[in-house]
């Protein structure tokens, strides 16, 4: 589900995914004793590696990960909300959860092309200035539990 939201935000104007908050807005957080920052970072990096980007997504430029500490007087758990920030890249091409099927017309016939061929065809494209990097995405926030 997180990969779907990363793809959707990257294919639009960007956004923020808050993990550990349910749809009604109740903050549960993530147990940071079980899921360390390094462990969560590794999971996000693996998700991104499995996705198909027209570029190599760079941490701090195209995506980032922060944590908001959750204060709870009722428990001694170390809770936090992982915050996955995704920059919008809609002008640059598609970001896909998995390898898409791509087609082009060759000699009057529709033929499938490999994803790497599609990437080569758009390689000369430049990211518009407004999509280079992360900015504030409060209007595009998804809460995931």
VEXSEKE-120007 format. One line per field, with one value per residue (C-alpha): residue number from 1; residue in one letter; x, y, z. Coordinates in pm, whole numbers, plus 32768, in hexadecimal, padded with zeros to 4 digits. Example, Ala and Ser with C-alpha at 12.3 -4.5 7.8 and 13.67 -1.06 7.14 Angstrom:
REM VEXSEKE-120007
num 1, 2
residu A, S
x 84CE, 8557
y 7E3E, 7F96
z 830C, 82CA
END
This chain:
REM VEXSEKE-120007
num 1, 2, 3, 4, 5, 6, 7, 8, 9, 10, 11, 12, 13, 14, 15, 16, 17, 18, 19, 20, 21, 22, 23, 24, 25, 26, 27, 28, 29, 30, 31, 32, 33, 34, 35, 36, 37, 38, 39, 40, 41, 42, 43, 44, 45, 46, 47, 48, 49, 50, 51, 52, 53, 54, 55, 56, 57, 58, 59, 60, 61, 62, 63, 64, 65, 66, 67, 68, 69, 70, 71, 72, 73, 74, 75, 76, 77, 78, 79, 80, 81, 82, 83, 84, 85, 86, 87, 88, 89, 90, 91, 92, 93, 94, 95, 96, 97, 98, 99, 100, 101, 102, 103, 104, 105, 106, 107, 108, 109, 110, 111, 112, 113, 114, 115, 116, 117, 118, 119, 120, 121, 122, 123, 124, 125, 126, 127, 128, 129, 130, 131, 132, 133, 134, 135, 136, 137, 138, 139, 140, 141, 142, 143, 144, 145
residu X, X, X, X, X, X, X, X, X, X, X, X, X, X, X, X, X, X, X, X, X, X, X, X, X, X, X, X, X, X, X, X, X, X, X, X, X, X, X, X, X, X, X, X, X, X, X, X, X, X, X, X, X, X, X, X, X, X, X, X, X, X, X, X, X, X, X, X, X, X, X, X, X, X, X, X, X, X, X, X, X, X, X, X, X, X, X, X, X, X, X, X, X, X, X, X, X, X, X, X, X, X, X, X, X, X, X, X, X, X, X, X, X, X, X, X, X, X, X, X, X, X, X, X, X, X, X, X, X, X, X, X, X, X, X, X, X, X, X, X, X, X, X, X, X
x 8000, 8121, 81B3, 8064, 8062, 81CF, 817F, 8045, 80F8, 8228, 813E, 8094, 810F, 81AC, 812E, 816B, 811A, 80EC, 8110, 8064, 7F30, 7DE1, 7CDC, 7C1C, 7D54, 7DAD, 7F25, 7FA2, 810B, 820A, 82C9, 842C, 84C0, 844E, 8473, 85AE, 85E5, 86EC, 85FE, 84E3, 85D4, 8646, 84D9, 848E, 85CC, 856C, 840E, 84A2, 859E, 8481, 83C5, 8404, 847A, 84EF, 8617, 86D3, 8611, 86FB, 86BA, 8697, 8644, 852D, 84C7, 851D, 84CA, 8490, 83FC, 8309, 8322, 81D3, 819B, 80B8, 808D, 7FE7, 810A, 8282, 82A2, 838D, 8293, 82C5, 8211, 82F2, 82C2, 8310, 832E, 8310, 8363, 827B, 8311, 81DF, 828A, 83AC, 8300, 825A, 82AA, 821D, 81DF, 8256, 82D8, 81D2, 8180, 81F6, 81A3, 8203, 81AD, 82C3, 8294, 811F, 80F8, 80C9, 81E5, 8240, 8387, 8454, 8453, 85C5, 8577, 8465, 855B, 8658, 8552, 8509, 8671, 86A5, 8583, 85D3, 8515, 846B, 84F9, 83B9, 83DD, 854D, 8546, 845F, 837F, 8255, 8140, 803B, 7F1E, 7F83, 7FA4, 7F44, 7F1D, 7F74, 7F56
y 8000, 80EE, 80B4, 8111, 825B, 82A2, 8268, 8341, 8463, 844D, 8451, 858E, 86B3, 85EA, 8597, 850C, 83B2, 839A, 8234, 81DC, 82BB, 821E, 82AC, 834D, 840F, 8349, 833E, 81E2, 8210, 8104, 8053, 80D0, 7FC4, 7EBC, 7F90, 8061, 8195, 80D8, 7FB3, 8093, 814F, 8002, 7F98, 80DF, 80BF, 7F58, 7FCB, 80DD, 7FED, 7F04, 8022, 80A5, 820F, 82C3, 833A, 82B8, 834F, 8401, 841C, 8588, 85EE, 850D, 8471, 8483, 83E0, 848E, 8423, 84D7, 8463, 8402, 846E, 838A, 83A9, 8252, 8185, 8178, 8101, 81B8, 8219, 82EA, 8337, 82F5, 840B, 83AE, 84E7, 84BE, 85CD, 85FA, 8586, 8585, 8655, 8560, 841C, 8309, 826E, 8111, 801E, 7F09, 7EED, 7F7C, 7F01, 7FFE, 8003, 80CA, 80C3, 802F, 8003, 803C, 7F30, 7F55, 7EA3, 7E7F, 7F1E, 7ED2, 7FC7, 8012, 8071, 815B, 81FA, 822F, 82DF, 83DF, 83FA, 8553, 85DE, 86C5, 86E2, 8834, 8919, 88FF, 8784, 877A, 8725, 8718, 882C, 8848, 8751, 8788, 8788, 862C, 8552, 83E6, 8343, 81D1, 80E1
z 8000, 804C, 7EF0, 7E53, 7F11, 7EBC, 7D4C, 7D5B, 7E05, 7D1F, 7BF3, 7C72, 7D42, 7E5C, 7FB6, 810F, 8196, 830F, 838C, 84D2, 84BC, 8468, 8379, 8498, 84FD, 8634, 8663, 86BE, 8652, 860B, 8722, 86EF, 87D4, 86DB, 859E, 85B4, 84DC, 8415, 83E5, 8368, 8283, 81F1, 81B4, 80FE, 802D, 7FCF, 7F6B, 7E91, 7DF7, 7D8F, 7CE7, 7B89, 7B71, 7A35, 7B09, 7C38, 7D5D, 7E4E, 7FC3, 8025, 7EC0, 7E3B, 7F86, 80F5, 8241, 838F, 84DA, 85C1, 872A, 87C2, 892B, 89F1, 8B68, 8B7D, 8AFE, 8B14, 89AC, 88C4, 87B5, 867B, 8536, 8408, 8309, 819F, 80C5, 7F4D, 7E4D, 7D24, 7BDB, 7AF8, 79EB, 79CB, 7978, 7A3A, 7B88, 7BA3, 7CBD, 7BD6, 7A74, 7988, 782F, 772C, 75BB, 7488, 7319, 7246, 70CD, 70F2, 71FF, 7378, 7428, 7595, 7601, 7738, 785A, 7822, 76B9, 7733, 7829, 7712, 763E, 7750, 77CB, 7736, 77FF, 7921, 7A66, 7A76, 7B83, 7C50, 7C73, 7CD0, 7E3D, 7F61, 7FE0, 80C9, 8070, 817F, 8084, 800A, 813F, 8164, 82B7, 82C9, 83EA
END
